[in-house]
Amino acid sequence: MATVYTTEGAASYPVFQPMGQGQCGVAASCYTIASALSKNDIVTFFRLPPCSVLWGWFIATDIDTGTEAMEVDIGTSSDTDQLLDSGVLTGDVVTDVFGAHAALGQPNYRVLNGLQAGPVAYTSETTIIGTVVAAAAGGGTGYAYLGLFYKCA
């Protein structure tokens, strides 16, 4: 198991705290997968201030080629799929959300399903990670992008 970091996931990167209670912020980060990730690897995307996550998305290129198997869940170290249980990232043309994404090179696109019951609240600074549940069956390089909208507590 390896842990990798985006620029925004590094401990030295500041956490954006909007100016007052109830104000909204956006956290976004992209990880370039230069060498294939393995099962149980962790991508540290960023840290959030105490807040409620309102909405978000996860986008990945066709990381897996051939027989797709790769799955990356989004959450915290204590609940790895709290925000997204991605299922297999097929890399096929996406038609389930907004139709085919030809302009984006047919990436995988997932709205965070952990928010179906409403906002997810964090009472302290929280690190958001991606956990590789299943490694790519072939290929394994590309990018993974995560974005979250949140309201400060």
C-alpha positions as CSV (number, residue, x, y, z in Angstrom):
1,M,0.0,0.0,0.0
2,A,1.3,3.4,-1.0
3,T,0.1,6.9,-0.3
4,V,0.5,9.6,-2.9
5,Y,-0.4,13.2,-2.7
6,T,-1.7,15.9,-5.0
7,T,-0.3,19.4,-4.6
8,E,-3.3,20.3,-2.6
9,G,-3.1,17.1,-0.5
10,A,0.4,17.9,0.9
11,A,0.5,18.8,4.6
12,S,2.1,22.1,3.7
13,Y,-0.8,23.2,1.4
14,P,-3.1,25.6,3.2
15,V,-6.7,24.7,3.9
16,F,-9.1,27.3,2.4
17,Q,-11.4,28.7,5.1
18,P,-14.0,31.1,3.8
19,M,-14.3,34.4,5.8
20,G,-17.4,33.5,7.8
21,Q,-19.9,31.0,9.0
22,G,-22.3,29.8,6.3
23,Q,-20.0,30.9,3.4
24,C,-19.2,28.4,0.7
25,G,-15.9,27.2,-0.6
26,V,-14.6,24.9,-3.3
27,A,-11.9,22.3,-3.0
28,A,-10.5,20.7,-6.2
29,S,-7.5,18.7,-7.0
30,C,-6.1,16.6,-9.8
31,Y,-3.7,13.6,-9.5
32,T,-1.7,12.5,-12.6
33,I,-1.3,8.8,-12.5
34,A,2.1,8.3,-14.1
35,S,2.5,4.7,-13.0
36,A,-0.4,2.3,-12.2
37,L,-1.9,2.4,-8.8
38,S,-2.3,-0.9,-6.8
39,K,-5.1,-2.2,-4.6
40,N,-5.2,-0.3,-1.3
41,D,-3.1,2.6,-2.6
42,I,-4.4,6.0,-1.3
43,V,-4.5,9.3,-3.2
44,T,-4.6,12.2,-0.7
45,F,-6.6,14.9,-2.6
46,F,-6.9,17.8,-0.1
47,R,-8.0,18.8,3.4
48,L,-11.3,20.5,4.3
49,P,-12.0,22.9,7.2
50,P,-14.9,22.1,9.5
51,C,-17.8,22.2,7.0
52,S,-20.7,20.5,5.3
53,V,-20.0,19.0,1.9
54,L,-22.9,20.0,-0.4
55,W,-22.0,18.6,-3.8
56,G,-19.1,17.2,-5.7
57,W,-17.8,15.2,-8.6
58,F,-15.0,12.7,-9.5
59,I,-13.7,12.5,-13.0
60,A,-11.1,10.1,-14.3
61,T,-9.7,9.4,-17.8
62,D,-9.8,5.9,-19.2
63,I,-7.3,4.7,-16.6
64,D,-8.0,1.0,-17.3
65,T,-7.8,-0.6,-20.7
66,G,-9.1,-3.9,-21.9
67,T,-11.1,-5.7,-19.3
68,E,-11.9,-2.8,-16.9
69,A,-11.6,-3.5,-13.2
70,M,-10.3,-0.3,-11.5
71,E,-12.4,1.2,-8.7
72,V,-11.5,4.2,-6.6
73,D,-13.7,5.2,-3.6
74,I,-13.7,8.7,-2.2
75,G,-14.0,9.5,1.5
76,T,-11.9,9.7,4.7
77,S,-9.5,7.3,6.3
78,S,-12.3,6.2,8.7
79,D,-15.0,5.8,6.0
80,T,-13.3,5.3,2.7
81,D,-16.4,5.4,0.5
82,Q,-18.4,8.0,2.5
83,L,-18.6,10.3,-0.4
84,L,-18.4,8.0,-3.4
85,D,-18.5,4.2,-4.0
86,S,-17.4,4.6,-7.6
87,G,-17.9,1.1,-8.9
88,V,-15.8,0.0,-11.8
89,L,-14.4,2.9,-13.8
90,T,-15.0,1.6,-17.3
91,G,-13.7,4.5,-19.4
92,D,-16.5,3.9,-21.9
93,V,-18.5,6.8,-23.3
94,V,-20.5,8.3,-20.4
95,T,-24.2,8.7,-21.1
96,D,-25.6,8.3,-17.6
97,V,-25.2,11.9,-16.3
98,F,-25.0,14.5,-19.1
99,G,-24.7,12.4,-22.2
100,A,-21.4,11.6,-24.0
101,H,-18.5,13.7,-22.9
102,A,-16.7,13.9,-26.3
103,A,-15.1,17.2,-25.4
104,L,-13.4,15.7,-22.4
105,G,-12.1,12.6,-24.1
106,Q,-14.8,10.2,-22.8
107,P,-13.8,10.3,-19.1
108,N,-15.5,8.6,-16.3
109,Y,-17.8,11.0,-14.4
110,R,-19.4,10.3,-11.0
111,V,-21.5,12.6,-8.9
112,L,-20.7,11.8,-5.3
113,N,-23.4,9.3,-4.3
114,G,-22.6,9.7,-0.5
115,L,-24.5,13.0,-0.6
116,Q,-27.9,11.3,-1.5
117,A,-29.1,11.6,2.1
118,G,-28.0,15.3,2.3
119,P,-24.8,17.2,3.1
120,V,-22.0,15.3,4.9
121,A,-20.7,17.3,7.9
122,Y,-17.2,17.4,9.3
123,T,-16.6,19.0,12.7
124,S,-12.9,19.3,12.4
125,E,-10.3,19.6,9.6
126,T,-10.7,16.5,7.5
127,T,-8.4,14.9,4.8
128,I,-10.3,13.6,1.7
129,I,-8.7,10.6,0.1
130,G,-9.3,8.2,-2.8
131,T,-8.8,4.6,-2.0
132,V,-8.0,2.1,-4.8
133,V,-10.4,-0.8,-4.2
134,A,-9.4,-2.7,-7.3
135,A,-6.3,-2.0,-9.4
136,A,-6.5,-1.5,-13.2
137,A,-6.5,-4.8,-15.2
138,G,-4.5,-3.1,-17.9
139,G,-2.9,0.3,-18.5
140,G,-3.4,2.2,-15.3
141,T,-2.2,5.7,-16.2
142,G,-4.2,8.9,-16.7
143,Y,-5.6,11.5,-14.3
144,A,-8.1,11.6,-11.5
145,Y,-9.9,14.9,-10.6
146,L,-12.0,15.6,-7.5
147,G,-14.0,18.7,-6.7
148,L,-16.2,19.5,-3.7
149,F,-18.5,22.4,-2.8
150,Y,-18.8,23.0,0.9
151,K,-20.4,25.4,3.4
152,C,-18.4,26.4,6.5
153,A,-19.8,25.5,9.9
